[in-house]
Structure formats: C-alpha cells, structure tokens
C-alpha cells in the first residue's frame, strides 16, 4: 500500500491508525439497517441487499475468465492481466458503466493499476494502456 497517495498523506498527518473509510461505510450500513427496521422495511432492505450483493458478485465473476487462461506461463504480469481480464459494457457509455459497475467496468485498467480507487481514473488511464498495448503488440479492443 506504499504506492497509494492517500495512505501516505494520512500517515504524514498521523491519521493512519485506522481505515476510516471502511468504518464510515460500516456505520452507514448499520444506520441504514436500523432505519429500515425502525420504519418496518426490513424485508425490502434485505431483498435489495441480497440483490445488490448477488449483482456485484456476478459483475466481478463475469470480468474474469476462469476456464481459458491465455498464456498461463508468461512471466510478464501486465501482459497476463491484459490478456485474461475483461472489460464490461453495461450501457455503452464508459462513464455511466463506471458508475453502474462500482468502478469495475474498465477492468483491465483496474488489474494493471490495482491501487486506483476510481472508475474515472481507470477510464482515463485506458488511453495510456492502449498505447502501451499497441507498442507491445498486444490486442486492445
């Protein structure tokens, strides 16, 4: 995690004692659950939670090819990631797809730059990956 700029800044400010983003999300989910129970919407909350979890799992699994690995013996990590991860297109608009897929639509960029925490950063970096892939003779569609 040394190459994550946010972590470095938090350490410099003495705020790296906890993963505040994780705990903030946990608190938000628990407040949402508590409000759903209080308002009598537990079953609809549970349904949307299960559906969202299932849908996100489907998106992650569909962006990896587990049955046919291209060049399994390659020593080039980026080449392996580029050939075996798959980008997703949900709406056809890459900006909308980044939002709908929780940032995983530009999946090859996500695999090559795993510490980018934004779909927009992944989408922006695709132009540089495409140029590098072309230079290396790798396919980019």
Secondary structure as a PSIPRED ss2 file (coil, helix, strand):
# PSIPRED VFORMAT (PSIPRED V4.0)

   1 X C   1.000  0.000  0.000
   2 X C   1.000  0.000  0.000
   3 X C   1.000  0.000  0.000
   4 X C   1.000  0.000  0.000
   5 X H   0.000  1.000  0.000
   6 X H   0.000  1.000  0.000
   7 X H   0.000  1.000  0.000
   8 X H   0.000  1.000  0.000
   9 X H   0.000  1.000  0.000
  10 X H   0.000  1.000  0.000
  11 X H   0.000  1.000  0.000
  12 X H   0.000  1.000  0.000
  13 X C   1.000  0.000  0.000
  14 X C   1.000  0.000  0.000
  15 X C   1.000  0.000  0.000
  16 X C   1.000  0.000  0.000
  17 X C   1.000  0.000  0.000
  18 X C   1.000  0.000  0.000
  19 X C   1.000  0.000  0.000
  20 X H   0.000  1.000  0.000
  21 X H   0.000  1.000  0.000
  22 X H   0.000  1.000  0.000
  23 X H   0.000  1.000  0.000
  24 X H   0.000  1.000  0.000
  25 X H   0.000  1.000  0.000
  26 X H   0.000  1.000  0.000
  27 X H   0.000  1.000  0.000
  28 X H   0.000  1.000  0.000
  29 X H   0.000  1.000  0.000
  30 X H   0.000  1.000  0.000
  31 X H   0.000  1.000  0.000
  32 X H   0.000  1.000  0.000
  33 X H   0.000  1.000  0.000
  34 X H   0.000  1.000  0.000
  35 X H   0.000  1.000  0.000
  36 X H   0.000  1.000  0.000
  37 X H   0.000  1.000  0.000
  38 X H   0.000  1.000  0.000
  39 X C   1.000  0.000  0.000
  40 X C   1.000  0.000  0.000
  41 X C   1.000  0.000  0.000
  42 X H   0.000  1.000  0.000
  43 X H   0.000  1.000  0.000
  44 X H   0.000  1.000  0.000
  45 X H   0.000  1.000  0.000
  46 X H   0.000  1.000  0.000
  47 X H   0.000  1.000  0.000
  48 X H   0.000  1.000  0.000
  49 X H   0.000  1.000  0.000
  50 X H   0.000  1.000  0.000
  51 X H   0.000  1.000  0.000
  52 X H   0.000  1.000  0.000
  53 X H   0.000  1.000  0.000
  54 X H   0.000  1.000  0.000
  55 X H   0.000  1.000  0.000
  56 X H   0.000  1.000  0.000
  57 X H   0.000  1.000  0.000
  58 X H   0.000  1.000  0.000
  59 X H   0.000  1.000  0.000
  60 X H   0.000  1.000  0.000
  61 X H   0.000  1.000  0.000
  62 X H   0.000  1.000  0.000
  63 X C   1.000  0.000  0.000
  64 X E   0.000  0.000  1.000
  65 X C   1.000  0.000  0.000
  66 X C   1.000  0.000  0.000
  67 X C   1.000  0.000  0.000
  68 X C   1.000  0.000  0.000
  69 X C   1.000  0.000  0.000
  70 X C   1.000  0.000  0.000
  71 X C   1.000  0.000  0.000
  72 X C   1.000  0.000  0.000
  73 X C   1.000  0.000  0.000
  74 X C   1.000  0.000  0.000
  75 X C   1.000  0.000  0.000
  76 X C   1.000  0.000  0.000
  77 X H   0.000  1.000  0.000
  78 X H   0.000  1.000  0.000
  79 X H   0.000  1.000  0.000
  80 X H   0.000  1.000  0.000
  81 X H   0.000  1.000  0.000
  82 X H   0.000  1.000  0.000
  83 X H   0.000  1.000  0.000
  84 X H   0.000  1.000  0.000
  85 X E   0.000  0.000  1.000
  86 X C   1.000  0.000  0.000
  87 X C   1.000  0.000  0.000
  88 X C   1.000  0.000  0.000
  89 X C   1.000  0.000  0.000
  90 X C   1.000  0.000  0.000
  91 X C   1.000  0.000  0.000
  92 X C   1.000  0.000  0.000
  93 X C   1.000  0.000  0.000
  94 X H   0.000  1.000  0.000
  95 X H   0.000  1.000  0.000
  96 X H   0.000  1.000  0.000
  97 X H   0.000  1.000  0.000
  98 X H   0.000  1.000  0.000
  99 X H   0.000  1.000  0.000
 100 X H   0.000  1.000  0.000
 101 X C   1.000  0.000  0.000
 102 X C   1.000  0.000  0.000
 103 X C   1.000  0.000  0.000
 104 X C   1.000  0.000  0.000
 105 X C   1.000  0.000  0.000
 106 X C   1.000  0.000  0.000
 107 X H   0.000  1.000  0.000
 108 X H   0.000  1.000  0.000
 109 X H   0.000  1.000  0.000
 110 X H   0.000  1.000  0.000
 111 X H   0.000  1.000  0.000
 112 X H   0.000  1.000  0.000
 113 X C   1.000  0.000  0.000
 114 X C   1.000  0.000  0.000
 115 X C   1.000  0.000  0.000
 116 X C   1.000  0.000  0.000
 117 X C   1.000  0.000  0.000
 118 X C   1.000  0.000  0.000
 119 X H   0.000  1.000  0.000
 120 X H   0.000  1.000  0.000
 121 X H   0.000  1.000  0.000
 122 X H   0.000  1.000  0.000
 123 X H   0.000  1.000  0.000
 124 X H   0.000  1.000  0.000
 125 X H   0.000  1.000  0.000
 126 X H   0.000  1.000  0.000
 127 X H   0.000  1.000  0.000
 128 X H   0.000  1.000  0.000
 129 X H   0.000  1.000  0.000
 130 X H   0.000  1.000  0.000
 131 X H   0.000  1.000  0.000
 132 X H   0.000  1.000  0.000
 133 X H   0.000  1.000  0.000
 134 X H   0.000  1.000  0.000
 135 X H   0.000  1.000  0.000
 136 X H   0.000  1.000  0.000
 137 X C   1.000  0.000  0.000
 138 X C   1.000  0.000  0.000
 139 X C   1.000  0.000  0.000
 140 X C   1.000  0.000  0.000
 141 X C   1.000  0.000  0.000
